[in-house]
Amino acid sequence: MVQAVRDEDVDWLGVSVAKPLRVLIIENEGPRAPFRRKLKRKLDAWGGSPLKGRVSVLEDPWADFSFGDKIWRERLAAYVREQEIDVVVCGPLASSGMEGAGTLQDVHAFLSLTADVRSRSGRDLLVLLVHHENKGGKV
């Protein structure tokens, strides 16, 4: 007998998720083909509730999105609103519109850009920023 898995029974990175969420992924570096293969591996390994229709990937602009560009913020906010997106995962941070060396002022300025998207979308939106180590092992 197969037992159905309810969404609230599946944690994500140790965090309990109370309802199914709609996620938009913005891949901001690298070619599409390796990213597609990586995403397929992750989807194939997923053991939770069905994800059909709940995960989408920004295709245009590919690897060239910036929160610093007002037009892209407006387009992203419209998409978030229309598709009822709950979470935007974007990375890496350095190519997503973050300016400067990461001072408090730099971080505040960048967060105001993500807040602009949230405000324009009219939704409770989580923006999850991904960053990786450089070749020297530093973030």
Salt bridges, closest charged atoms under 4 A:
ASP7 OD1 - ARG54 NH1 3.54
GLU8 OE2 - ARG6 NE 2.56
ASP9 OD1 - ARG6 NH2 3.47
GLU29 OE2 - HIS132 NE2 2.91
ASP44 OD2 - LYS40 NZ 2.70
GLU74 OE2 - ARG120 NH1 3.52
ASP86 OD1 - ARG123 NH2 2.86
ASP116 OD2 - ARG73 NE 2.76
ASP116 OD2 - ARG120 NE 2.84
